[in-house]
Amino acid sequence: MGTKYPDKVFSKIVGTTFDNRQEKIVRAKEAGAAMLHLEREPENAYDPDAIGVWVELYSKEGGYETIQLGYISNSEYACADCGYIMPGRGKGAPSACSECDGTEFDRIGLATQLAQAMDSGISYTCKVLEYTGGDMKEDGTEKKNRGVNIFIEMLKITEPTYGV
């Protein structure tokens, strides 16, 4: 039996408050960007399973530029002793399992699952479902953090059929 990879996933982009990405999200929203590109980053210093989320926008100078909006979340871990699934803390695994006090964990987050699939040759499409945040508060100030809800779907390749 083959490995089962995610085929349809609703998620949100993480890391949107770094590297001027809030302004990049505004640009993508204003441009009506709906399709995104997932790019593996196996050399990423923080996570070898990292998957960046990118969008191609028309540049003011002419032509197109590709900008990063953030990353796919990868914050879930499974206890190696009992299998209990827990969120990570900060940039790492939990210190101890809340079910059995185990201290060894396997990363099982969405980015890890998608990275394994992508590394095996599977491709995914990524669509914007909604740009969030940036609304006005009651006091007239803008809500600070913007985000992007996304839908990721495995690209299905089918063999052509010829004649009957």
Secondary structure as the mmCIF struct_conf table of DSSP 4:
data_model
#
loop_
_struct_conf.conf_type_id
_struct_conf.id
_struct_conf.beg_label_comp_id
_struct_conf.beg_label_asym_id
_struct_conf.beg_label_seq_id
_struct_conf.end_label_comp_id
_struct_conf.end_label_asym_id
_struct_conf.end_label_seq_id
HELX_LH_PP_P HELX_LH_PP_P1 GLY A 2 LYS A 4
BEND BEND1 ASP A 7 ASP A 7
STRN STRN1 LYS A 8 VAL A 14
TURN_TY1_P TURN_TY1_P1 THR A 16 THR A 17
BEND BEND2 PHE A 18 PHE A 18
TURN_TY1_P TURN_TY1_P2 ASP A 19 ASN A 20
HELX_RH_AL_P HELX_RH_AL_P1 ARG A 21 GLU A 30
TURN_TY1_P TURN_TY1_P3 ALA A 31 GLY A 32
STRN STRN2 MET A 35 ARG A 40
TURN_TY1_P TURN_TY1_P4 PRO A 42 GLU A 43
BEND BEND3 ALA A 45 TYR A 46
TURN_TY1_P TURN_TY1_P5 PRO A 48 ASP A 49
STRN STRN3 ILE A 51 TYR A 58
TURN_TY1_P TURN_TY1_P6 LYS A 60 GLU A 61
BEND BEND4 GLY A 62 GLY A 63
STRN STRN4 TYR A 64 ILE A 72
STRN STRN5 GLU A 76 CYS A 79
TURN_TY1_P TURN_TY1_P7 ALA A 80 CYS A 82
STRN STRN6 ILE A 85 PRO A 87
STRN STRN7 ARG A 89 ARG A 89
TURN_TY1_P TURN_TY1_P8 GLY A 90 LYS A 91
STRN STRN8 GLY A 92 GLY A 92
BEND BEND5 SER A 95 ALA A 96
TURN_TY1_P TURN_TY1_P9 SER A 98 CYS A 100
STRN STRN9 PHE A 105 ARG A 107
HELX_RH_AL_P HELX_RH_AL_P2 LEU A 110 ASP A 119
TURN_TY1_P TURN_TY1_P10 SER A 120 GLY A 121
STRN STRN10 TYR A 124 THR A 132
HELX_LH_PP_P HELX_LH_PP_P2 ASP A 135 ASP A 135
STRN STRN11 MET A 136 MET A 136
HELX_LH_PP_P HELX_LH_PP_P3 LYS A 137 LYS A 137
TURN_TY1_P TURN_TY1_P11 GLU A 138 ASP A 139
BEND BEND6 GLY A 140 GLY A 140
HELX_LH_PP_P HELX_LH_PP_P4 THR A 141 THR A 141
STRN STRN12 GLU A 142 GLU A 142
HELX_LH_PP_P HELX_LH_PP_P5 LYS A 143 LYS A 143
BEND BEND7 LYS A 144 LYS A 144
STRN STRN13 GLY A 147 MET A 154
HELX_LH_PP_P HELX_LH_PP_P6 LEU A 155 LYS A 156
#
